[in-house]
Amino acid sequence: MIFIKQKSDSIGAIASTFCLIHCVATPFIFLAQSIGVPSWWGFLDYVFLIISFFAVQRSVQTTSKNWIKTALWFSFFSLLMVIINEKNEWFYLNDKFIYIPTIALIILHLYNKKYCQCNNTKCCINEGKRTN
């Protein structure tokens, strides 16, 4: 947990990138082998969601921009809903739709890491105004 607190945007971007690779690779790996997707492979979706949740939670605590907070949470919950819908098949949603929130999380974490970090608690309390 200490590492997530210190490097939440890096971890979030890496986890989202692995999630994207996982989503892109799934059809190719299992169609090429003509077998079904093993349950452990589907479980990785939840692992990526858990890591992403903690990365987003920490990133919104240390960002200097309010719109980043909203965008990170919106992207995370969009990804969550897409994955839950995929597992439960509530309604038809193109498989490629999962790439939108995943790529958004990658971009937002990288942007936040480069431009929006608070280095002290006063910065984050002042509604997005940087003091350093």
C-alpha positions in Angstrom: 0.0 0.0 0.0 2.9 2.4 0.6 4.0 2.0 -3.0 0.5 2.8 -4.2 0.4 6.0 -2.1 3.8 7.1 -3.5 3.3 6.1 -7.2 -0.4 5.9 -7.7 -0.4 7.4 -11.2 2.4 5.2 -12.4 0.7 2.1 -11.0 -2.7 3.2 -12.4 -1.2 3.7 -15.9 0.7 0.4 -15.8 -2.4 -1.5 -14.5 -4.6 0.1 -17.2 -2.0 -0.7 -19.8 -1.9 -4.4 -18.8 -5.7 -4.4 -18.7 -5.7 -3.1 -22.3 -3.2 -5.7 -23.4 -5.3 -8.3 -21.6 -8.4 -7.2 -23.5 -6.7 -7.0 -26.8 -4.9 -10.4 -26.4 -7.9 -12.4 -25.2 -9.6 -13.0 -28.5 -6.3 -13.8 -30.3 -5.0 -16.2 -27.7 -8.1 -18.3 -27.2 -9.4 -18.2 -30.7 -6.1 -19.4 -32.0 -6.1 -22.3 -29.6 -9.9 -23.0 -30.2 -10.5 -23.4 -26.5 -12.7 -21.5 -24.1 -11.4 -18.7 -21.8 -10.2 -20.2 -18.5 -11.7 -18.8 -15.3 -8.4 -17.6 -14.0 -8.0 -15.5 -17.2 -11.4 -13.8 -16.5 -10.4 -13.3 -12.9 -7.6 -11.0 -14.1 -10.3 -8.4 -14.9 -11.1 -8.1 -11.2 -7.4 -7.9 -10.3 -7.0 -5.0 -12.7 -10.1 -3.3 -11.3 -8.9 -3.6 -7.7 -5.5 -2.2 -8.5 -7.1 0.6 -10.6 -9.5 1.4 -7.8 -6.7 2.0 -5.3 -4.7 3.9 -7.9 -7.6 6.2 -8.7 -8.5 6.7 -5.1 -4.9 7.8 -4.2 -4.5 9.9 -7.4 -7.6 11.9 -6.7 -6.3 12.7 -3.2 -3.1 14.1 -4.6 -4.2 15.9 -7.8 -4.3 19.6 -8.1 -7.1 19.6 -10.7 -10.8 19.0 -9.9 -11.6 17.9 -13.4 -9.0 15.1 -13.2 -10.8 13.8 -10.1 -14.1 13.6 -11.9 -12.5 12.2 -15.1 -10.6 9.4 -13.2 -13.7 8.3 -11.3 -15.9 8.5 -14.4 -13.4 6.4 -16.4 -13.0 3.9 -13.5 -16.8 3.4 -13.1 -17.3 3.2 -16.8 -14.7 0.4 -16.9 -16.3 -1.3 -14.0 -19.7 -1.2 -15.6 -18.4 -2.5 -18.9 -16.7 -5.5 -17.2 -19.8 -6.2 -15.1 -22.0 -6.0 -18.1 -19.6 -8.3 -20.0 -19.8 -10.9 -17.2 -23.6 -10.7 -16.7 -24.7 -9.8 -20.3 -27.3 -7.3 -19.3 -27.4 -5.7 -22.7 -25.4 -5.9 -25.9 -22.2 -3.8 -25.9 -19.6 -4.1 -28.5 -16.4 -5.7 -27.1 -14.3 -2.8 -28.3 -16.2 -0.4 -26.0 -13.9 -1.6 -23.1 -11.0 0.2 -24.8 -12.5 3.7 -24.2 -12.4 3.8 -20.4 -9.1 1.8 -20.3 -7.3 4.2 -22.6 -8.9 7.1 -20.8 -7.5 5.8 -17.5 -4.0 5.5 -19.0 -4.0 9.0 -20.4 -5.5 10.6 -17.3 -3.0 8.9 -15.0 -0.1 10.0 -17.2 -1.4 13.5 -17.5 -2.0 13.7 -13.8 1.5 12.4 -13.1 3.1 15.0 -15.3 1.0 18.2 -14.7 -1.3 17.9 -11.6 0.7 16.6 -8.6 0.4 18.2 -5.2 3.5 18.0 -3.1 1.8 19.0 0.1 -1.7 18.8 1.6 -2.2 22.6 1.4 -2.1 22.4 -2.3 -4.8 19.8 -2.5 -7.1 21.6 -0.1 -7.0 24.9 -2.0 -9.3 23.6 -4.8 -6.8 23.0 -7.5 -4.5 26.0 -6.8 -0.8 25.1 -6.8 1.2 26.6 -4.0 4.6 25.2 -5.0 
